[in-house]
Each structure stands twice: as C-alpha cells, then as structure tokens.
Amino acid sequence: MAKGKQLLYDEPEEEQYIVVTDPFRMPRSNRTQRHIEETAAWLRRVFKSDEAVHSILLMGTRAEIIVAISPEVDVTPSLGGHRWGSFMPHLNPAEAERISCIFKYNYRLRGDPLLHQWNAEWPERRVELRIVSPYPKPT
C-alpha cells in the first residue's frame, strides 16, 4: 500500500518561529505573565532587537516553548545552546549549568502551532534583566 503524500504548509510572511527547550526564566508549570516578560526580555537580547518577539506560545503539557519572531530578525547566528551561566551572572551553580537550546520551528511540516493547541501569550511590558554585554555566542 502506498504512503500518502505529506501535506506541506506555506511559511507565513509576517513572522517566523523558533523552538526553545528549557527556556530561560520559564518554569515548567505555573507560568505567569512575569515569566513571559522575562523570557521575552532574554530573547530580545539574544536576537539584538527590541522588536524581535511577537508572541510566546505555550502548551500546558510541554516544557519547551515556540516563539513568533519578526521576519526581519536573522535567527541563524543565535541557533544553538545558551548556557545560563554564560549570560546571566550570579546564578546558583545548578541554574548556571542549565542550557536553553534554540532551533527553527519546521513550519513547512508542522504548520501553524496555534492550530495544534499551542496558546499565544504576549509580553505586556518590558522588563530589564542583568544580562552580560556583549551577549555570548551560542554553542
């Protein structure tokens, strides 16, 4: 029996998506607006753009997040592992060794995450985090 042809989705022009595993400042459960704002602040530093983050998509059962990013942002240099201790001083040793991994979301195969039970949240205000400058390159 022949396999069916895979449905491919068209990439949106208004934004691009990334996936972040073990996102900085985002607990696995009981996520609040403050967590959204702190994670968005970190990602703005990662991408060196105040307008980088459009929204953060969450799913209650998933530890990773999907982030809608401005299409003007070049995400490629920021893909990879971001060890928390390399960009955030004064963390306890266990947190300093944690790593957030950023990779591109495969929109062509997966489609719009909002159609797959992901919920969009928006940072309501800007917060400042004491992140080292210049931001270190990912590994």
C-alpha positions in Angstrom: 0.0 0.0 0.0 1.4 3.4 -1.0 2.0 6.1 1.6 0.1 9.3 1.4 1.7 12.5 0.3 2.9 14.7 3.2 1.0 18.0 3.4 3.3 21.0 3.3 2.4 24.4 4.7 3.4 27.7 3.3 5.7 29.8 5.5 4.0 32.9 6.8 5.4 36.2 5.7 4.6 38.2 8.8 6.6 36.1 11.3 9.0 33.2 11.7 9.0 30.6 14.5 11.7 29.2 16.8 11.5 26.5 19.4 13.3 27.0 22.8 13.9 24.0 25.0 14.3 24.7 28.8 13.7 28.4 28.2 15.4 30.9 30.5 13.1 32.3 33.2 10.3 30.0 32.2 9.3 27.3 34.7 7.7 24.0 33.5 4.4 24.8 35.3 2.6 27.7 36.9 3.7 30.1 34.2 2.8 33.7 34.9 2.8 36.9 32.9 6.1 37.8 34.6 7.7 34.7 33.2 6.5 35.6 29.7 8.0 39.1 30.1 11.4 37.9 31.4 11.7 35.3 28.7 10.9 37.9 26.0 13.5 40.2 27.6 16.1 37.5 27.3 15.2 36.7 23.7 15.3 40.4 22.7 19.0 40.3 24.0 19.7 37.1 22.1 18.4 38.5 18.8 19.7 42.0 19.5 16.3 43.5 18.6 13.7 45.3 20.7 11.1 44.2 18.3 12.2 40.6 17.9 9.5 38.8 19.9 5.9 38.9 18.6 4.4 36.3 20.9 5.3 33.3 23.0 3.4 30.1 22.5 2.8 27.7 25.4 1.2 24.3 25.8 0.5 23.2 29.3 1.9 19.7 28.9 5.1 20.8 27.2 8.3 22.2 28.7 9.5 23.8 25.5 8.0 27.0 24.0 7.5 28.2 20.5 8.3 31.9 19.8 6.9 34.0 17.0 9.8 36.2 15.8 9.8 39.2 13.5 10.7 38.2 9.9 13.4 41.0 9.8 15.4 39.2 12.5 18.2 36.8 11.3 17.8 33.9 13.8 20.6 31.8 12.3 23.5 33.3 14.4 21.5 32.6 17.6 20.6 29.0 17.0 22.2 26.5 19.4 22.8 26.1 23.1 22.7 29.1 25.5 24.3 28.1 28.9 22.6 30.3 31.5 25.8 30.9 33.5 27.5 32.4 30.4 25.0 35.3 30.0 23.5 35.7 33.5 25.8 36.4 36.4 25.2 35.4 40.0 23.1 32.3 39.4 23.3 29.3 41.8 25.6 26.5 40.4 22.6 24.3 39.4 21.0 27.0 37.3 24.3 28.3 35.9 24.7 24.9 34.2 21.3 24.8 32.6 21.1 25.2 28.8 18.4 26.7 26.7 18.5 25.4 23.1 17.1 27.4 20.3 16.3 25.9 16.9 14.0 26.7 14.0 10.4 25.5 14.0 9.6 23.5 10.9 6.6 25.3 9.7 6.5 23.6 6.3 5.9 20.2 8.0 4.2 21.2 11.2 2.0 24.2 10.2 0.6 26.9 12.4 1.2 26.0 16.0 -2.0 27.8 17.1 -3.9 25.1 15.1 -2.2 22.4 17.2 -3.3 23.5 20.7 -0.5 26.0 21.4 -1.7 29.1 23.2 -0.2 32.5 22.4 0.8 34.9 25.1 2.2 38.4 24.6 4.6 40.4 26.8 2.6 43.3 28.2 5.5 45.4 29.4 9.3 45.5 29.0 11.5 44.3 31.9 15.2 44.6 32.1 17.4 41.7 33.0 21.1 42.0 34.1 22.5 40.0 31.1 26.1 40.3 30.3 27.1 42.5 27.4 28.0 41.7 24.7 25.8 38.6 24.7 27.9 35.4 24.2 27.6 33.3 21.1 25.7 30.1 21.5 27.5 26.7 21.5 
